[in-house]
Amino acid sequence: QFLTRFQIVVDSLLEGGAVAAHSFSPRAVQAIWSEQKEVAEFLAGQEGVFRVYSPSYSLPQHLAARYGLEQADGVDPMQLQAYAAFMREATGIPQAGYSVTIPPFDGEVAFANEPYVPNAALLGWLDVHYVVAEFDLQADGLVLERSFGTTRVYRNTLARPRAWVEASNGLQETEGIWTPNRIEVTASGPGRLVLSELQYPGWRVSVDGRPAEMIHTAYRLLRGVEIAAGDHQVVFEFRPLSLYMGWALFFAAFIWLIASLFFARRT
């Protein structure tokens, strides 16, 4: 019975390896980095901070990373359910169950999502200023900016800034400093300060150095906080309770280990 199980495991590994070998083909490094290089260079030359969305995956993730471009789409095994649900509505692309990619695709990746029309206003909440596709897009708010061969680059005229204040006299763009675990924004109230960043447990906010009320969710998935009249310095910091609990357990286990070794030697 053991040999039978062992043979099943070996056969599975060999079969999986054969499938993987058949699925992948080697490519020259120069070819990988040159694919859609013109598109990436054009987007990287645009002013401001923004995100890019592509229903046809016309901007490879490794190239976007090299040129410092942020994407609203891509391959990501770990996804927030709220973001996946929002993107279903923003992209117009249906999704049945879990997909490792956002947006999902069924068929040839470049043209699988051609029938679906994106919602430029919803993408604008995510600071998506440009949409790149291998096919024509007829969507309100999207204007064809440039074409590179078969690749079209659309500008989203409904895009919002990375951070804004919603006041009685309309939207006011704000400036800030962004790092992975800390965001510092200068904003004028009264109104609601909204960041085009996903709301996630563990983020804390302070206004003028004093802890503010709990961050609330704006537009179903973004971070928002109310600010009073006047100019304010608003700081968002990622300080999850689980991190501190983990450090506490680590030090407790470390002390217990040292104590155990000490008493073991004495006995």
C-alpha angles and dihedrals in degrees: 000000000000091000090050092053091045090052091051091053092048092047091049092051093048093047092047091049091050091051091048092049090050093047096053129062127186119251132188116258092233091055092051094053095041095054108109090350092142091054092050093048091050093050093044089055094059120103126251135018116298146142131243128220127195124182089192097045089242092156110063113222095232090053092048089052092051092053096041095247120153119219134205091200135049148099112312124153091194111064137163111240090222091055094047090050092048092049091052088062097038095049097036088226115131120229126198108197127323123348125184088215131061109238102027120224135198115201130358105010096221095057107018093100097042095111094058124088118213123224104237094194093056092044086051090063086063091053091251103163097166135040119196121198143162091224139046117281120206101190131137110255097023117110123185106245105172142347126217106189105300093345117100123201114204125192116221108225090187095058118129126214124262089261133012143168119233105214135163090266094052135265122341119196115225134200127230150157116253126203127157096261102021134048121185118193133181109213140166123221172237097082145060118302110213126190121203087230129108118262108240134169113264100042116124128191133206129186117209090345096308124107110256130208118287115293110257128210116255123197090002097292114026130095118254139170134180117241129192128233118298136037118317141183107224120191125191115194131182106230108150118191089224090064093057091044089052092051090048092052091046094053092043091053091045093052091046090052093050091046091049092051091047095051091042090058093048091054 
